C-alpha cells in the first residue's frame, strides 16, 4: 500500500479515528504478545482525552508499549522549556499519562523525549527495540512532519537524499511555523514564544513500518495536504517525502483536504 489520503467529515471525526487507531494498535500487539514501538506527536492533541477514555474503559494497558515524542520546544538558549510551561510537549504528555488509570500507565523507562544534550537518545532507544512500528503525527503549514522544517537557506542547499536521512537535531522554526503556532497556542502573543525546537529526523520517520498522519487544521493545511497528494517530491514541502513510503495514511477532515479534493 502506497501513501494515500482518507477524508472524514469533521475534525471531531479525525480525533475519534486517531484515538481508536492507537487503542486498536495496542490491543493488537497485546493479542500477538509483542512489544509495540510508537512515535507520538503533541499536536494534534484533541485525541488524547478520547484515548484516555477508551483505555480506561477497555482496560488497555501500555505494558510493552514504548514511545518517543516527536519533538520539544527549546528556549532561546537551546534548552528544553520547563514541563510546567503551557507549551511543553513533555508536560502535555505527562498529563495524558497521569489521566490513565495507574495500572495502565507505562513506566518511565518506556518513553523518551528528544534531548538536545543527548542528541542520539531517540535513535538509540528505537535501535535497541528493533525499530519503529508506527509513527503518528500531524502536518505543519509548510508540510513539516515533527519539526522537520523545509531546509531552504541562502547558506547552502540540502538535497532530498540528505534531508531524508536527517537525524534528531536542533532546528529554528521557520517564520510561517512561528506565526501559525503562536496564533494557535498563544492567541497571537509572539513576545515569549519559542523559536527553537529539538526534533526527530526524517530518517526515523521514514524507517517506521507505518506512518499515520492526522489533520484538523482547516485551510492552513490545504496546501500541505495538496502537496502530499499531488505535488512533486521536494524539500520545500517535507511531507512529499512520504509519498513513496509503503504504508502511509493521511486522515483529514473535509475542509483541511478541500484543495486536494477539488483539483483534478
Backbone bond lengths (Angstrom), bond angles and torsions (degrees), N, CA, C in turn:
res aa  C-N    CA-C-N  psi(-1)  N-CA   C-N-CA  omega(-1)  CA-C   N-CA-C  phi
1 X - - - 1.461 - - 1.525 110.50 -
2 X 1.326 116.27 125.26 1.455 120.80 176.75 1.529 110.28 -88.00
3 X 1.328 115.82 173.30 1.454 120.91 179.78 1.529 110.43 -57.75
4 X 1.321 115.42 139.10 1.463 118.64 -179.65 1.521 110.80 -149.49
5 X 1.308 115.16 160.82 1.462 124.15 179.84 1.516 109.69 -104.10
6 X 1.324 116.53 132.92 1.465 123.11 173.28 1.520 107.47 -120.90
7 X 1.317 117.47 131.97 1.462 121.78 -175.27 1.523 110.38 -116.86
8 X 1.337 115.51 133.07 1.459 122.65 174.98 1.526 107.98 -119.72
9 X 1.337 118.26 161.79 1.475 119.48 -172.08 1.533 115.14 -63.23
10 X 1.323 118.57 -51.23 1.462 122.02 -168.44 1.527 111.60 -128.68
11 X 1.362 116.64 160.64 1.463 119.25 174.91 1.526 113.75 -54.17
12 X 1.335 117.49 -36.81 1.466 119.56 -179.80 1.530 111.06 -60.49
13 X 1.330 116.29 -29.89 1.461 120.01 177.35 1.527 110.97 -72.63
14 X 1.332 116.40 -31.52 1.464 120.88 175.16 1.526 109.43 -62.99
15 X 1.335 116.44 -48.21 1.456 120.51 -177.55 1.528 111.28 -64.10
16 X 1.323 116.34 -42.46 1.463 119.83 -179.95 1.523 111.11 -63.73
17 X 1.324 116.59 -41.17 1.464 120.73 178.72 1.525 111.13 -65.47
18 X 1.326 116.20 -41.31 1.459 121.56 -179.68 1.529 110.29 -60.61
19 X 1.324 116.45 -51.18 1.463 120.34 -178.69 1.522 111.81 -61.92
20 X 1.328 116.14 -43.62 1.460 120.44 -178.33 1.525 111.30 -65.83
21 X 1.331 116.40 -38.22 1.474 121.11 179.82 1.527 110.85 -61.05
22 X 1.341 116.94 -46.73 1.467 120.24 -179.72 1.526 110.03 -64.46
23 X 1.318 116.93 -46.47 1.464 120.45 -179.04 1.528 111.07 -59.37
24 X 1.311 116.66 -44.17 1.469 119.91 -178.72 1.527 111.70 -68.71
25 X 1.327 116.47 -34.31 1.468 119.84 177.78 1.531 110.03 -64.20
26 X 1.313 116.65 -41.74 1.467 120.34 178.53 1.526 110.74 -66.48
27 X 1.320 116.80 -43.86 1.464 120.40 179.35 1.533 111.37 -60.68
28 X 1.332 116.05 -40.50 1.461 120.12 179.37 1.526 110.98 -64.11
29 X 1.330 116.46 -41.18 1.465 120.21 178.40 1.526 110.62 -63.45
30 X 1.327 116.85 -40.33 1.464 119.91 177.78 1.530 110.89 -63.52
31 X 1.322 117.07 -42.07 1.462 119.92 179.61 1.528 111.05 -61.99
32 X 1.332 115.12 -36.54 1.467 120.12 -178.14 1.530 112.34 -88.92
33 X 1.324 116.42 0.54 1.468 123.20 177.57 1.535 111.88 54.51
34 X 1.316 114.63 49.16 1.459 119.96 179.33 1.528 110.11 -131.06
35 X 1.318 115.09 156.03 1.459 120.19 174.84 1.524 109.55 -71.48
36 X 1.318 115.68 153.91 1.465 121.48 179.95 1.520 108.35 -127.06
37 X 1.347 115.50 128.34 1.464 120.61 -176.58 1.526 109.57 -116.66
38 X 1.331 116.28 119.84 1.454 121.56 -170.32 1.531 111.77 -129.00
39 X 1.332 115.01 151.88 1.461 122.64 167.62 1.521 107.25 -111.93
40 X 1.329 116.20 129.86 1.470 121.72 -178.25 1.533 110.22 -116.12
41 X 1.328 116.61 143.36 1.467 120.93 172.53 1.526 110.89 -97.57
42 X 1.304 116.21 158.63 1.468 120.72 163.22 1.520 105.28 -113.45
43 X 1.287 115.93 85.22 1.449 126.16 -172.43 1.523 107.91 126.96
44 X 1.375 116.36 100.78 1.460 127.50 1.75 1.532 112.10 -63.76
45 X 1.347 114.87 160.91 1.466 120.60 177.59 1.526 112.88 -127.99
46 X 1.338 117.65 -12.36 1.470 120.15 -173.82 1.520 112.91 -66.16
47 X 1.325 117.46 -15.49 1.468 119.67 178.54 1.521 112.85 -79.47
48 X 1.333 118.16 -18.45 1.457 119.57 -174.14 1.531 113.57 -63.47
49 X 1.346 120.47 -45.19 1.472 118.33 175.71 1.528 112.53 -60.98
50 X 1.325 117.44 -34.46 1.459 120.61 176.98 1.522 110.44 -67.00
51 X 1.336 116.72 -40.40 1.456 120.47 178.21 1.522 110.64 -64.83
52 X 1.317 116.92 -40.40 1.462 120.45 176.33 1.523 110.96 -57.39
53 X 1.340 115.87 -47.95 1.463 120.08 -178.30 1.532 111.23 -61.83
54 X 1.334 117.06 -41.81 1.466 120.92 179.72 1.533 110.03 -64.47
55 X 1.338 116.52 -48.97 1.462 119.97 -176.70 1.525 111.67 -63.64
56 X 1.324 117.28 -43.96 1.462 119.99 -179.88 1.522 111.39 -66.58
57 X 1.327 116.58 -38.14 1.467 120.60 -178.87 1.523 112.02 -72.49
58 X 1.341 116.18 -42.62 1.464 120.67 -175.02 1.520 112.74 -95.67
59 X 1.334 116.33 4.50 1.466 122.74 178.73 1.524 111.66 55.91
60 X 1.319 115.52 50.92 1.465 121.71 179.29 1.520 108.23 -92.63
61 X 1.306 115.89 111.88 1.453 121.86 -177.24 1.524 111.36 -88.05
62 X 1.335 115.30 148.44 1.465 120.93 173.97 1.529 111.47 -91.09
63 X 1.300 117.35 14.87 1.457 120.24 173.54 1.528 109.01 -61.24
64 X 1.326 116.10 130.22 1.452 120.32 -179.90 1.519 114.35 78.94
65 X 1.337 117.59 6.92 1.467 122.24 178.28 1.526 108.11 -106.05
66 X 1.325 116.30 126.23 1.452 122.25 -177.98 1.524 108.98 -117.38
67 X 1.332 116.01 132.86 1.462 121.02 -168.31 1.527 110.88 -134.27
68 X 1.322 115.49 139.19 1.460 121.09 164.81 1.518 108.39 -121.21
69 X 1.314 116.20 137.36 1.457 119.03 169.33 1.519 109.10 -72.00
70 X 1.329 116.23 156.69 1.462 121.20 -178.84 1.520 112.87 -71.69
71 X 1.323 116.05 -37.96 1.456 118.57 -168.13 1.514 110.86 -165.72
72 X 1.324 116.13 178.04 1.453 122.99 175.69 1.520 109.12 -157.61
73 X 1.327 115.84 143.96 1.455 120.41 174.63 1.528 110.46 -71.04
74 X 1.336 114.72 147.39 1.454 122.09 175.39 1.525 109.78 -118.99
75 X 1.327 116.27 152.86 1.459 118.83 176.62 1.529 109.63 -79.63
76 X 1.301 117.20 -176.10 1.472 120.51 -173.16 1.527 112.60 -66.94
77 X 1.350 116.32 -16.00 1.464 120.14 177.06 1.530 112.54 -97.05
78 X 1.325 116.98 6.88 1.452 120.51 177.51 1.505 114.94 83.01
79 X 1.343 117.49 16.61 1.450 121.52 178.75 1.524 110.24 -103.12
80 X 1.337 118.27 145.37 1.465 119.62 178.99 1.522 111.24 -57.57
81 X 1.320 116.34 136.69 1.460 119.30 177.01 1.529 108.68 -65.91
82 X 1.323 118.42 153.33 1.475 120.28 -177.66 1.528 111.24 -61.35
83 X 1.321 115.94 150.02 1.461 119.65 178.84 1.518 111.88 -66.15
84 X 1.328 116.69 -17.40 1.466 120.48 176.64 1.525 112.41 -79.45
85 X 1.342 117.01 -11.71 1.463 121.65 179.40 1.527 108.74 -69.17
86 X 1.316 116.80 141.21 1.468 121.29 -177.22 1.524 112.86 -62.66
87 X 1.341 117.44 -20.22 1.458 121.06 -178.88 1.528 113.52 -97.81
88 X 1.313 117.85 -2.28 1.460 120.43 -175.48 1.518 111.55 -66.43
89 X 1.329 116.26 123.06 1.462 120.79 177.49 1.531 110.16 -69.97
90 X 1.322 116.86 -40.66 1.457 119.89 177.54 1.522 110.34 -61.56
91 X 1.327 116.58 -42.79 1.456 120.51 178.33 1.521 112.32 -61.46
92 X 1.339 116.26 -41.05 1.465 120.79 179.13 1.525 110.53 -65.70
93 X 1.330 116.84 -39.16 1.460 119.64 179.95 1.522 110.84 -69.13
94 X 1.309 116.99 -37.86 1.462 119.67 176.51 1.524 110.98 -62.64
95 X 1.318 117.03 -36.39 1.470 119.93 176.36 1.524 110.64 -63.11
96 X 1.341 116.51 -40.98 1.457 119.52 177.11 1.526 110.29 -62.33
97 X 1.333 117.66 -47.55 1.456 120.43 -179.01 1.522 111.18 -60.23
98 X 1.318 116.69 -40.20 1.460 120.51 -179.61 1.524 112.64 -69.76
99 X 1.336 116.66 -17.74 1.464 119.76 178.15 1.530 111.57 -82.82
100 X 1.341 116.78 -15.12 1.461 120.64 175.27 1.521 109.69 -76.10
101 X 1.331 117.18 149.94 1.458 119.85 172.16 1.524 108.83 -57.56
102 X 1.326 115.88 143.72 1.462 121.18 -170.75 1.527 112.44 -54.17
103 X 1.327 116.78 -41.93 1.458 119.55 -175.65 1.522 113.80 -74.26
104 X 1.345 117.57 -5.69 1.462 121.34 179.98 1.519 113.27 -100.54
105 X 1.319 117.32 -11.37 1.462 121.48 -172.07 1.529 112.28 -75.30
106 X 1.342 116.52 149.46 1.468 119.50 172.18 1.519 110.18 -75.15
107 X 1.315 116.47 157.08 1.459 120.14 174.32 1.522 109.32 -76.38
108 X 1.333 116.73 167.21 1.463 120.53 179.13 1.526 111.77 -62.82
109 X 1.324 117.26 -26.47 1.463 120.94 -179.66 1.517 112.57 -74.70
110 X 1.331 117.44 -10.57 1.460 121.00 -175.61 1.520 114.04 -93.00
111 X 1.332 118.26 -1.65 1.457 118.05 179.93 1.519 110.97 -146.19
112 X 1.327 114.36 149.90 1.457 121.75 -178.28 1.528 109.72 -137.27
113 X 1.322 113.99 165.59 1.462 122.65 174.71 1.527 107.13 -127.96
114 X 1.334 119.25 136.89 1.469 119.10 176.05 1.525 111.25 -50.72
115 X 1.319 115.79 137.98 1.458 121.76 -171.89 1.528 109.41 -125.78
116 X 1.333 118.69 118.88 1.467 119.76 -178.19 1.526 112.92 -65.75
117 X 1.347 118.16 -17.22 1.452 121.45 -179.41 1.532 112.47 -102.74
118 X 1.321 115.66 2.09 1.472 122.47 171.43 1.525 105.03 -144.52
119 X 1.323 115.06 70.37 1.453 122.19 -161.74 1.529 113.21 -64.01
120 X 1.325 118.11 -24.19 1.466 121.23 -179.70 1.530 112.86 -96.14
121 X 1.314 116.75 10.45 1.465 120.43 -173.62 1.529 112.51 -57.77
122 X 1.326 117.22 -47.73 1.457 120.07 -176.51 1.518 111.24 -67.48
123 X 1.329 117.02 -41.24 1.463 119.64 177.48 1.534 111.40 -61.32
124 X 1.338 117.07 -41.71 1.473 120.05 178.06 1.523 110.75 -64.76
125 X 1.310 115.86 -40.09 1.470 122.08 -179.21 1.523 110.20 -57.19
126 X 1.327 116.83 -49.95 1.467 119.68 -178.08 1.528 112.45 -77.04
127 X 1.317 117.88 -31.65 1.475 119.81 177.93 1.524 110.08 -61.54
128 X 1.324 116.35 -41.16 1.461 120.46 179.55 1.522 111.93 -65.90
129 X 1.323 116.19 -24.99 1.466 121.39 -178.27 1.528 113.12 -95.55
130 X 1.321 116.97 -6.81 1.458 119.85 179.31 1.512 115.23 94.26
131 X 1.339 118.05 16.67 1.465 120.59 175.81 1.509 113.75 105.70
132 X 1.328 115.57 177.64 1.468 123.31 -176.11 1.524 110.07 -97.54
133 X 1.318 116.27 130.93 1.467 120.18 175.67 1.528 111.25 -81.55
134 X 1.341 116.33 -52.81 1.467 119.96 -178.19 1.520 109.83 -136.18
135 X 1.311 116.33 129.46 1.461 122.23 171.07 1.522 108.11 -103.17
136 X 1.327 116.43 115.06 1.459 121.88 175.12 1.522 108.62 -98.10
137 X 1.328 117.19 147.34 1.455 118.83 180.00 1.509 113.52 -169.24
138 X 1.314 114.05 177.00 1.449 122.34 171.09 1.522 108.45 -113.01
139 X 1.329 115.99 -166.48 1.465 121.15 -177.59 1.518 108.59 -137.46
140 X 1.331 116.30 130.08 1.451 120.30 178.66 1.516 112.95 -79.11
141 X 1.324 115.95 169.85 1.462 121.72 -176.87 1.523 111.82 -59.77
142 X 1.323 116.71 -31.85 1.467 121.23 178.65 1.526 112.11 -101.83
143 X 1.325 115.46 20.52 1.458 119.32 176.93 1.514 114.93 80.22
144 X 1.340 117.38 14.98 1.462 117.18 178.60 1.525 110.58 -74.80
145 X 1.342 115.45 145.30 1.451 124.15 173.58 1.514 106.71 -113.35
146 X 1.356 118.38 130.49 1.457 121.70 -160.95 1.533 105.02 55.61
147 X 1.325 119.19 -142.02 1.460 119.83 174.41 1.526 110.19 -106.20
148 X 1.326 116.26 38.59 1.458 120.67 173.94 1.525 108.59 -78.94
149 X 1.316 114.49 78.09 1.458 121.35 -177.95 1.539 110.50 -67.94
150 X 1.328 117.72 152.79 1.470 119.21 176.38 1.525 110.54 -54.88
151 X 1.330 118.31 123.54 1.464 121.12 -177.36 1.526 111.40 -81.98
152 X 1.323 115.13 61.21 1.461 120.27 -178.15 1.528 108.02 -102.10
153 X 1.320 117.07 118.31 1.457 120.76 -174.91 1.521 110.36 -148.93
154 X 1.313 116.21 146.12 1.459 120.44 175.48 1.525 111.53 -72.86
155 X 1.339 116.87 -9.73 1.461 120.70 -176.61 1.528 113.12 -91.21
156 X 1.322 117.03 -1.41 1.461 118.98 178.39 1.511 111.58 154.20
157 X 1.304 116.56 153.56 1.461 121.94 -177.72 1.522 110.33 -98.22
158 X 1.326 115.16 146.53 1.460 122.74 173.53 1.518 106.82 -114.45
159 X 1.311 117.08 124.42 1.454 120.76 -178.03 1.521 110.77 -74.39
160 X 1.318 115.78 163.60 1.465 120.87 176.43 1.520 109.82 -58.64
161 X 1.328 116.71 -42.01 1.462 121.05 -178.69 1.532 111.11 -64.45
162 X 1.316 117.09 -42.54 1.464 120.52 178.30 1.519 110.83 -65.19
163 X 1.329 116.75 -43.15 1.456 120.86 -178.03 1.529 110.75 -65.36
164 X 1.323 117.18 -39.36 1.465 121.32 179.52 1.525 111.61 -62.86
165 X 1.324 117.82 -24.25 1.456 121.75 -179.02 1.532 112.11 -99.22
166 X 1.325 117.43 9.56 1.464 121.05 -176.66 1.526 111.34 -62.68
167 X 1.337 115.35 142.69 1.461 123.29 -178.33 1.535 110.07 -104.46
168 X 1.322 114.82 179.87 1.461 119.89 174.98 1.529 109.16 -57.73
169 X 1.320 116.40 135.18 1.463 119.82 -175.23 1.528 110.44 -161.66
170 X 1.308 115.67 166.46 1.463 122.18 173.68 1.522 108.24 -87.78
171 X 1.330 116.69 135.02 1.467 121.31 -177.95 1.529 110.23 -131.18
172 X 1.318 114.92 153.47 1.460 121.84 168.73 1.516 108.16 -92.74
173 X 1.323 116.73 135.65 1.456 119.51 176.62 1.524 109.42 -69.21
174 X 1.325 116.14 139.12 1.457 119.28 174.03 1.522 109.19 -69.21
175 X 1.340 118.20 157.68 1.474 119.94 -179.59 1.518 113.14 -55.52
176 X 1.352 117.46 -39.79 1.461 118.94 -178.35 1.525 111.71 -67.82
177 X 1.329 117.72 -37.94 1.463 120.49 176.59 1.519 110.71 -66.65
178 X 1.333 116.40 -43.41 1.461 120.98 179.06 1.525 110.71 -57.26
179 X 1.325 116.89 -47.94 1.461 120.73 -177.48 1.530 111.31 -65.99
180 X 1.325 116.98 -49.05 1.455 120.71 -178.56 1.529 111.29 -61.08
181 X 1.323 117.11 -46.35 1.459 120.06 -177.90 1.519 112.42 -67.55
182 X 1.328 116.34 -36.55 1.462 119.21 177.02 1.520 111.48 -67.68
183 X 1.320 117.13 -36.51 1.462 120.46 176.05 1.525 110.94 -65.44
184 X 1.327 116.44 -43.80 1.464 120.81 -176.59 1.522 112.25 -72.17
185 X 1.328 116.83 -40.98 1.461 120.49 -171.03 1.517 114.39 -99.74
186 X 1.322 117.06 -23.44 1.465 119.50 -174.84 1.517 112.78 -129.58
187 X 1.336 116.57 15.62 1.460 119.58 176.57 1.510 114.42 62.58
188 X 1.329 116.55 23.79 1.458 120.24 179.78 1.511 114.32 89.63
189 X 1.329 117.44 10.11 1.462 120.91 175.83 1.526 107.90 -83.10
190 X 1.328 115.99 103.76 1.460 120.97 -177.76 1.526 112.83 -91.07
191 X 1.324 118.40 -3.40 1.466 121.15 -166.83 1.521 113.40 -65.89
192 X 1.320 118.41 -33.66 1.457 120.04 -176.82 1.518 110.83 -134.94
193 X 1.341 116.21 32.77 1.460 119.65 -177.60 1.524 109.15 -89.01
194 X 1.338 118.09 136.15 1.472 120.37 -177.13 1.524 112.40 -60.44
195 X 1.313 115.09 142.15 1.468 121.14 176.26 1.522 111.77 -111.81
196 X 1.335 116.49 -2.98 1.458 121.88 -180.00 1.523 110.25 -123.22
197 X 1.318 115.64 157.50 1.463 121.45 175.36 1.514 109.27 -153.41
198 X 1.320 116.20 161.72 1.462 122.17 167.93 1.522 106.05 -111.24
199 X 1.321 116.16 134.98 1.459 120.32 -174.17 1.521 111.45 -138.45
200 X 1.334 116.05 148.75 1.454 119.08 168.03 1.526 107.81 -66.79
201 X 1.325 116.44 157.37 1.452 120.15 -178.46 1.516 113.29 -92.45
202 X 1.319 115.12 173.78 1.462 120.70 178.79 1.526 111.37 -66.54
203 X 1.321 117.30 -26.81 1.462 120.02 -178.57 1.523 111.06 -60.39
204 X 1.327 117.06 -45.86 1.457 121.27 -179.64 1.531 110.78 -67.63
205 X 1.319 116.90 -39.83 1.462 120.97 178.75 1.526 110.36 -63.20
206 X 1.320 116.30 -49.90 1.466 120.58 -176.87 1.523 112.59 -69.26
207 X 1.333 117.50 -21.23 1.465 120.61 178.38 1.522 112.48 -81.04
208 X 1.319 117.69 -10.29 1.463 121.54 -179.19 1.524 110.43 -65.79
209 X 1.322 116.53 143.28 1.464 120.41 179.25 1.523 111.09 -63.48
210 X 1.327 116.38 -39.52 1.460 121.86 177.81 1.526 109.53 -133.10
211 X 1.329 116.31 145.34 1.465 122.50 174.45 1.521 107.46 -124.19
212 X 1.320 116.35 128.57 1.464 121.66 179.53 1.533 108.52 -128.64
213 X 1.327 115.89 116.23 1.465 122.03 -178.60 1.523 109.52 -111.99
214 X 1.331 115.66 144.18 1.465 121.29 -176.77 1.527 109.26 -130.72
215 X 1.329 115.10 126.34 1.466 120.73 -173.08 1.523 110.72 -124.56
216 X 1.332 114.69 126.89 1.458 121.62 -179.33 1.524 111.35 -134.87
217 X 1.330 116.61 17.85 1.464 120.97 -168.56 1.509 116.34 -86.13
218 X 1.342 117.75 -1.74 1.453 118.90 -179.83 1.518 112.19 69.54
219 X 1.325 116.13 -142.97 1.462 119.96 -171.94 1.528 113.27 -64.77
220 X 1.331 118.29 -23.21 1.471 118.78 179.89 1.530 111.80 -66.36
221 X 1.326 117.35 -18.75 1.463 120.16 179.46 1.531 112.64 -103.63
222 X 1.323 117.54 2.95 1.469 120.43 -177.50 1.519 112.90 -54.45
223 X 1.328 116.35 -51.11 1.464 119.77 -174.49 1.525 111.43 -69.59
224 X 1.328 117.04 -40.94 1.461 119.61 -179.32 1.526 111.30 -61.68
225 X 1.327 117.05 -42.92 1.465 119.93 179.82 1.523 110.25 -69.38
226 X 1.320 116.37 -37.97 1.463 119.76 176.12 1.532 110.68 -60.07
227 X 1.326 116.60 -43.94 1.461 120.22 179.36 1.529 110.81 -64.78
228 X 1.316 117.72 -36.13 1.465 121.41 177.10 1.525 110.48 -60.83
229 X 1.328 116.11 -40.52 1.462 120.42 -175.31 1.522 112.26 -84.17
230 X 1.338 117.53 -43.26 1.457 120.84 -168.38 1.523 115.45 -125.86
231 X 1.325 117.58 -7.13 1.451 119.48 -173.82 1.522 113.31 -81.12
232 X 1.331 116.49 163.98 1.471 120.69 175.59 1.524 110.05 -76.18
233 X 1.307 116.38 158.35 1.458 121.67 175.41 1.522 108.75 -64.64
234 X 1.341 116.15 122.74 1.463 118.91 -174.17 1.521 110.56 -160.18
235 X 1.338 116.23 140.47 1.458 119.18 175.00 1.519 111.22 -70.61
236 X 1.328 117.82 -14.37 1.461 120.86 177.34 1.524 111.80 -66.11
237 X 1.333 116.37 -25.94 1.466 122.58 173.10 1.529 106.89 -130.67
238 X 1.338 117.16 91.40 1.462 120.32 -175.33 1.527 114.61 -53.63
239 X 1.317 117.45 -28.00 1.456 120.22 -179.28 1.527 112.19 -60.37
240 X 1.334 117.98 -23.48 1.467 119.99 -179.37 1.533 111.77 -66.87
241 X 1.336 117.59 -20.13 1.461 119.84 178.62 1.526 111.66 -68.17
242 X 1.324 117.29 -14.30 1.460 121.20 179.96 1.533 112.31 -87.01
243 X 1.324 117.19 -6.46 1.468 120.14 -175.22 1.517 113.01 -59.00
244 X 1.312 117.16 -34.04 1.464 120.24 -176.51 1.526 112.88 -99.08
245 X 1.312 117.37 3.16 1.464 119.33 177.24 1.523 108.98 -65.56
246 X 1.331 118.43 139.42 1.468 120.48 -172.49 1.522 115.62 -69.03
247 X 1.341 118.69 -17.59 1.468 118.82 -177.81 1.526 110.41 -150.81
248 X 1.324 115.78 74.25 1.455 122.25 177.09 1.524 109.73 -119.94
249 X 1.336 115.70 132.30 1.469 121.46 173.34 1.514 108.30 -127.45
250 X 1.316 116.24 129.46 1.458 122.53 171.73 1.517 107.63 -107.83
251 X 1.319 117.11 119.31 1.458 122.36 179.98 1.524 108.61 -108.71
252 X 1.329 116.73 125.25 1.465 121.84 -175.49 1.512 110.65 -138.48
253 X 1.327 115.99 156.74 1.457 119.30 172.44 1.526 109.44 -78.58
254 X 1.322 116.41 167.22 1.459 121.30 -172.48 1.522 112.98 -61.19
255 X 1.332 118.10 -39.37 1.460 119.70 -179.71 1.527 110.86 -66.82
256 X 1.308 117.26 -43.96 1.466 120.42 -179.64 1.524 111.70 -62.46
257 X 1.325 116.72 -35.11 1.472 121.36 -176.86 1.515 113.41 -95.42
258 X 1.318 117.99 7.45 1.475 121.04 -169.23 1.518 113.39 -60.14
259 X 1.326 119.59 -38.40 1.465 119.68 -179.34 1.531 110.57 -67.32
260 X 1.321 116.15 -43.15 1.473 119.57 179.07 1.529 111.41 -64.52
261 X 1.313 116.66 -31.45 1.458 120.49 -178.49 1.532 112.65 -78.59
262 X 1.324 115.87 -28.72 1.456 120.03 -171.78 1.525 114.92 -98.09
263 X 1.324 117.48 -6.53 1.466 120.88 179.40 1.508 109.19 -107.72
264 X 1.309 117.10 120.55 1.464 120.48 -178.57 1.524 111.00 -83.11
